[in-house]
Amino acid sequence: MFKQLALVAAAVAGLGSMTGCVVANPNTVSAYDAQRMSTVIDATVLSVRPVTLQGRDTGVGTVSGAVIGGIAGSNVGGPRTGGIVGIAGAVVGGLIGNAVERDATTRQADEILLQLKNGDRRAVVQAAGGDLFAVGDPVILVTTGSRTRVMHAPPVTTGSAQPAYQAPAPVPAPQ
């Protein structure tokens, strides 16, 4: 009974730890970046190509798989073979857990080649989000700390635009 309870607990812990391995899309901003000044640079898209972000290998999948495999394997056979099968189960479970973690954290992304206004070129790889970029699109590079994301450029306004707020006209005093 204890072995089965431990197996269930290890499985839940392994699956729960995998849910934290998510790559944020470019439309998601870290809470750490809130109220921090970012650098904004104008650019033009030269090319866009799909790429795959390689999955992470933190070891959580390997350890979880080894624990689950070891417990499951030790329940097979009698007292003499349970230990041997448990070791084999731990090895196989670790390999499977590693592969599951790597596949679960693999994401699709875009590599965006850009030309800045001064002629310099930059490339940014970001997780595929809702924005689709095409060659010639005006974009901005928003850099906060060491992270840069590409966004469509907002329309440029000139200094002759009406201010957003106008004071109301004075109300005449009653006589």
Backbone hydrogen bonds in HBPLUS format (Angstrom, degrees):
<---DONOR---> <-ACCEPTOR-->    atom                        ^
c    i                          cat <-CA-CA->   ^        H-A-AA   ^      H-
h    n   atom  resd res      DA  || num        DHA   H-A  angle D-A-AA Bond
n    s   type  num  typ     dist DA aas  dist angle  dist       angle   num
A0005-LEU N   A0001-MET O   3.02 MM   4  6.29 157.5  2.07 151.1 157.4     1
A0006-ALA N   A0002-PHE O   2.92 MM   4  6.12 157.6  1.97 149.0 155.2     2
A0007-LEU N   A0003-LYS O   2.95 MM   4  6.13 148.0  2.05 141.0 149.8     3
A0008-VAL N   A0004-GLN O   3.06 MM   4  6.33 159.8  2.10 148.3 152.3     4
A0009-ALA N   A0005-LEU O   3.00 MM   4  6.22 162.9  2.03 149.6 154.5     5
A0010-ALA N   A0006-ALA O   2.91 MM   4  6.07 158.1  1.96 147.7 153.5     6
A0011-ALA N   A0007-LEU O   2.97 MM   4  6.17 154.6  2.04 146.7 153.9     7
A0012-VAL N   A0008-VAL O   2.98 MM   4  6.21 163.3  2.01 154.0 157.7     8
A0013-ALA N   A0009-ALA O   2.97 MM   4  6.13 161.4  2.00 147.3 152.9     9
A0014-GLY N   A0010-ALA O   2.89 MM   4  6.01 156.3  1.95 145.1 151.8    10
A0015-LEU N   A0011-ALA O   2.99 MM   4  6.18 164.3  2.01 151.7 155.2    11
A0016-GLY N   A0012-VAL O   2.88 MM   4  5.93 158.0  1.92 148.1 155.0    12
A0017-SER N   A0013-ALA O   3.01 MM   4  6.09 150.5  2.10 143.2 150.1    13
A0018-MET N   A0015-LEU O   3.22 MM   3  5.21 131.6  2.46  94.4 107.1    14
A0021-CYS N   A0018-MET O   3.23 MM   3  5.67 168.0  2.24 115.9 119.6    15
A0028-THR N   A0025-ASN O   2.99 MM   3  5.62 166.0  2.01 126.0 128.2    16
A0033-ASP N   A0030-SER O   2.94 MM   3  5.29 140.4  2.10 106.2 117.0    17
A0034-ALA N   A0031-ALA O   3.21 MM   3  5.33 156.7  2.27 103.2 110.2    18
A0039-THR N   A0143-THR O   2.88 MM 104  5.12 158.6  1.92 151.1 151.1    19
A0143-THR N   A0039-THR O   2.87 MM 104  5.12 166.9  1.88 152.9 157.2    20
A0041-ILE N   A0141-LEU O   3.01 MM 100  5.10 151.3  2.09 136.4 145.6    21
A0141-LEU N   A0041-ILE O   2.78 MM 100  5.10 156.5  1.83 147.1 155.2    22
A0043-ALA N   A0139-VAL O   2.93 MM  96  5.33 153.6  2.00 153.9 149.1    23
A0139-VAL N   A0043-ALA O   2.92 MM  96  5.33 174.0  1.93 143.2 145.3    24
A0044-THR N   A0115-GLN O   2.91 MM  71  5.29 146.3  2.02 137.2 147.9    25
A0115-GLN N   A0044-THR O   2.87 MM  71  5.29 156.1  1.93 149.2 157.3    26
A0045-VAL N   A0137-ASP O   3.02 MM  92  5.38 159.6  2.07 148.6 155.1    27
A0136-GLY N   A0045-VAL O   2.84 MM  91  5.16 173.9  1.84 142.4 144.4    28
A0046-LEU N   A0113-LEU O   2.73 MM  67  5.38 169.6  1.74 152.4 153.4    29
A0047-SER N   A0113-LEU O   3.34 MM  66  5.16 155.1  2.40 131.8 132.7    30
A0113-LEU N   A0047-SER O   2.90 MM  66  5.16 161.7  1.93 147.8 153.5    31
A0049-ARG N   A0111-GLU O   3.07 MM  62  5.37 154.2  2.14 141.3 149.5    32
A0111-GLU N   A0049-ARG O   2.84 MM  62  5.37 167.9  1.85 158.8 162.3    33
A0051-VAL N   A0109-ALA O   2.90 MM  58  5.20 168.1  1.91 132.1 134.5    34
A0109-ALA N   A0051-VAL O   2.86 MM  58  5.20 157.4  1.91 158.9 152.9    35
A0053-LEU N   A0107-ARG O   2.69 MM  54  5.12 159.5  1.73 160.7 164.7    36
A0107-ARG N   A0053-LEU O   3.24 MM  54  5.12 155.0  2.31 135.7 142.7    37
A0063-VAL N   A0059-GLY O   2.96 MM   4  6.14 171.1  1.97 155.1 156.9    38
A0064-SER N   A0060-VAL O   2.90 MM   4  5.96 167.2  1.91 150.8 155.2    39
A0065-GLY N   A0061-GLY O   2.88 MM   4  5.86 162.7  1.91 144.4 150.1    40
A0066-ALA N   A0062-THR O   2.89 MM   4  6.02 154.6  1.96 146.1 153.5    41
A0067-VAL N   A0063-VAL O   2.93 MM   4  6.15 161.1  1.97 153.7 158.2    42
A0068-ILE N   A0064-SER O   2.99 MM   4  6.18 173.3  1.99 154.9 156.9    43
A0069-GLY N   A0065-GLY O   2.79 MM   4  5.81 163.3  1.81 147.3 153.1    44
A0070-GLY N   A0066-ALA O   2.80 MM   4  5.76 154.2  1.86 141.5 149.3    45
A0071-ILE N   A0067-VAL O   2.97 MM   4  6.13 165.2  2.00 152.5 156.1    46
A0072-ALA N   A0068-ILE O   2.91 MM   4  6.03 166.5  1.92 151.3 155.9    47
A0073-GLY N   A0069-GLY O   2.81 MM   4  5.82 158.8  1.86 143.9 150.6    48
A0074-SER N   A0070-GLY O   2.98 MM   4  6.04 149.1  2.08 141.3 149.1    49
A0075-ASN N   A0072-ALA O   3.25 MM   3  5.45 146.0  2.37 101.0 110.5    50
A0076-VAL N   A0073-GLY O   3.09 MM   3  5.36 162.2  2.12 109.1 114.6    51
A0082-GLY N   A0078-GLY O   2.86 MM   4  5.60 139.8  2.02 150.6 160.2    52
A0085-VAL N   A0081-THR O   2.91 MM   4  6.05 173.9  1.92 163.1 165.2    53
A0086-GLY N   A0082-GLY O   2.83 MM   4  5.80 142.4  1.97 135.6 147.0    54
A0087-ILE N   A0083-GLY O   3.02 MM   4  6.27 150.7  2.11 143.8 149.8    55
A0088-ALA N   A0084-ILE O   3.04 MM   4  6.34 165.1  2.07 150.9 155.0    56
A0089-GLY N   A0085-VAL O   2.77 MM   4  5.91 153.3  1.84 144.5 152.8    57
A0090-ALA N   A0086-GLY O   2.92 MM   4  6.12 145.3  2.04 140.1 149.2    58
A0091-VAL N   A0087-ILE O   3.05 MM   4  6.37 157.5  2.10 151.4 156.4    59
A0092-VAL N   A0088-ALA O   2.99 MM   4  6.21 176.6  1.99 157.7 158.5    60
A0093-GLY N   A0089-GLY O   2.76 MM   4  5.69 156.4  1.82 141.6 149.8    61
A0094-GLY N   A0090-ALA O   2.89 MM   4  5.94 149.4  1.98 139.3 147.2    62
A0095-LEU N   A0091-VAL O   3.09 MM   4  6.41 156.8  2.15 149.1 154.7    63
A0096-ILE N   A0092-VAL O   2.95 MM   4  6.20 165.0  1.97 154.8 159.0    64
A0097-GLY N   A0093-GLY O   2.78 MM   4  5.86 160.5  1.82 147.0 153.4    65
A0098-ASN N   A0094-GLY O   2.99 MM   4  6.09 154.4  2.06 143.8 149.9    66
A0099-ALA N   A0095-LEU O   3.13 MM   4  6.37 161.2  2.16 146.7 151.3    67
A0100-VAL N   A0096-ILE O   2.88 MM   4  6.13 158.3  1.93 154.3 160.7    68
A0101-GLU N   A0097-GLY O   3.00 MM   4  6.17 161.4  2.03 146.7 151.4    69
A0102-ARG N   A0098-ASN O   3.02 MM   4  6.22 166.4  2.04 152.1 155.7    70
A0103-ASP N   A0099-ALA O   2.93 MM   4  6.09 163.7  1.96 149.9 154.5    71
A0104-ALA N   A0100-VAL O   2.85 MM   4  5.91 154.6  1.92 148.3 155.8    72
A0105-THR N   A0101-GLU O   3.16 MM   4  6.28 136.0  2.36 144.1 153.6    73
A0106-THR N   A0103-ASP O   3.42 MM   3  5.29 162.7  2.45  99.5 104.5    74
A0128-ALA N   A0108-GLN O   3.13 MM  20  5.92 177.1  2.13 129.8 129.3    75
A0110-ASP N   A0126-GLN O   2.94 MM  16  5.69 162.0  1.97 158.0 160.6    76
A0126-GLN N   A0110-ASP O   3.05 MM  16  5.69 156.0  2.11 157.1 161.3    77
A0112-ILE N   A0124-VAL O   2.82 MM  12  5.29 174.5  1.82 154.5 154.4    78
A0124-VAL N   A0112-ILE O   2.98 MM  12  5.29 157.3  2.03 141.8 148.1    79
A0114-LEU N   A0122-ARG O   2.71 MM   8  5.20 172.4  1.72 169.2 169.3    80
A0122-ARG N   A0114-LEU O   2.97 MM   8  5.20 154.5  2.04 135.1 142.7    81
A0116-LEU N   A0120-ASP O   2.72 MM   4  5.30 165.7  1.74 163.1 167.4    82
A0119-GLY N   A0116-LEU O   3.02 MM   3  5.33 163.2  2.05 114.0 118.1    83
A0137-ASP N   A0134-ALA O   3.07 MM   3  5.68 163.2  2.09 140.8 141.5    84
A0153-ALA N   A0138-PRO O   3.10 MM  15  5.60 169.2  2.12 129.6 126.1    85
A0140-ILE N   A0151-MET O   2.85 MM  11  5.45 157.7  1.90 153.5 159.6    86
A0151-MET N   A0140-ILE O   3.03 MM  11  5.45 160.7  2.07 157.4 162.8    87
A0142-VAL N   A0149-ARG O   2.96 MM   7  5.43 169.5  1.97 163.4 164.8    88
A0149-ARG N   A0142-VAL O   3.00 MM   7  5.43 153.9  2.07 140.5 147.7    89
A0144-THR N   A0147-ARG O   2.93 MM   3  5.51 155.6  1.99 163.8 166.8    90
A0147-ARG N   A0144-THR O   3.11 MM   3  5.51 164.6  2.13 133.3 133.1    91
A0161-ALA N   A0158-THR O   3.42 MM   3  6.08 160.0  2.46 120.9 121.0    92
